């Protein structure tokens, strides 16, 4: 049974931009049946660091990437026993500190308006998962740091965000040690969810401009 992650930080104002006042953390059960789930189990997973399929733009309406770094996101079939709430056989392994230069964050961009996002995650012990959401104008919606639970070898949990009245166009995911948060840590994701924002007016071409800007 999936144990909820402990939310340790809710940052409302970064770079001078206020977050959406209606944004809130959510659990997996808060998503509707219409939510899209990516379990990465259709890919060729590897038991080694990143010999499996790289996860990029093979899924409709969503792109995974690590900007400005040689680090990649890949399918792995080696499931750690401490990763609670994930589906077999694959997970998405996110390189952060295994490349030169190290990665600052993994990025997810959407081709459609998104209201809710969430994912099961696994981190190194004593590390968090930080989820930062932006709208199509690249204004901060919300940033939340989640800390999982577990034992020796890693912590797992669920990270979820409802953008309220805002619409998510881009998501940043990063992991840092809790003390001090001075370097990037690798982490893993599974059963990634996103849910569309119904009846939200969007400027024509906005989502295409967002994708082009961050590729």
Buried (B, 14 or more C-beta within 10 A) or exposed (E): EBBBBEBEEEEEEEEEBEBBEEBBBBEBEBBEEEBBBBBBBEBEBBEEBBEBBEBEBBBEBBBBBBEEBEBBBBBBBBBBEBBBBBBEBBBBBBBBBBBEEBBBBBBBBBBBBBBBBBBBBBBBBEBBBBBBBBBBEEBBBBBBBBBBBBEEEBBBBBBBBBBBEBBBBBBBBBBBBEEEBEEBBBBBBBBBBBBBBEEEEEEEEBBEEBBEEBE
